[in-house]
Amino acid sequence: MRVCTDSFSSFSRRSVLAASLGAVVVAMAAQAEAADYPAKPITFIVPFAAGSATDLLARALGQSVTADTRQAVVVDNKGGASGMIAAQYVAKAAPDGYTILITTNTTQSANQHLYKKLPYDPVKDLAPVTGLGKGGQVLVVNASSPYKNVGELIAAAKKSPGKLSFGSGSSSSRVAGEMLKQLAGVDILHVPYKSNPLAITDLLGGQIDMMITDTSTGIPQIRSGKLKALGYSTRTRSAQLPDLPTLEEAGVKGYDMGYWFAAYAPAGTPKEVIARLNELLKHATQSAAAKSFYETAGSVAWTTTPEELAQFQATDAQKWGKVIKAAGIEPE
């Protein structure tokens, strides 16, 4: 009996030793992988169409990452379904650091409150890498629109409920419009689009009456004289449009709706690779191309640790849930 006990004890020690050695080997392999990362081109998956703010930022960041690593960065636009197509694609990708989601609060904070079923879990399926930027949105109408300010637009909406329409190509744009309806007490028809640039096209063509879009998409059209800006979505005025009143200043009390950009990898990506990506992307936000984007888009650089981004996302998702519920938006 004693022999059997000693044999079992010896076997247990060998098992523990083997497990420990296995863990060491896995850790060393992960460190070696991180040391060699990236060893091939990286793909940035963007949930919105080419020309959108997220797309422009991804391309600016990609230039810097390529310069730092000598590896190509491919930007792949997978627009549609409020970013769900792109988020699901990355969630199912190999967790090796070569498929990265460059996204916004649309996929990470808003969608879970706007849709009954998501094809991805924004927390469990995607690993936070870093925040990338923050900004506001602008309420725009066609240059030939009869409305000169927010007050006139709201008055027209109250006079003819359901007659005016607003377009949106992202959850941020959608909720911004719904918040306007709620706080101003008006009924305006929502028209969905795959991306904000597509909604802008119809706004220019007169198919819709207004939209609240990201500044990167809206400012070029405003400066060209094709669109007219009526108000800014955050409580602080835009540095690019300093003479434009905020929506709250324009009479919509309590209005405050911004947006943010961030990077995520598939869940299960080695922490060492996440750390390297975090380093590369933080440096990329300081590149000349990225600074040009932030200045033109009316946004600012914003970087975090993976842990800080996870906490920020959790808090932001709660905020969006309250806003969406208060706006009376039923999950689709």
Beta strands, then each sheet from edge to edge (+ up, - down):
strand 1: 42-46
strand 2: 73-77
strand 3: 99-104
strand 4: 126-142
strand 5: 165-168
strand 6: 189-192
strand 7: 210-214
strand 8: 227-232
strand 9: 258-266
strand 10: 299-301
sheet 1: 2+ 1+ 3+ 9- 4+ 7- 5- 6-
sheet 2: 2+ 1+ 3+ 9- 4+ 8-
sheet 3: 2+ 1+ 3+ 9- 4+ 10-
end
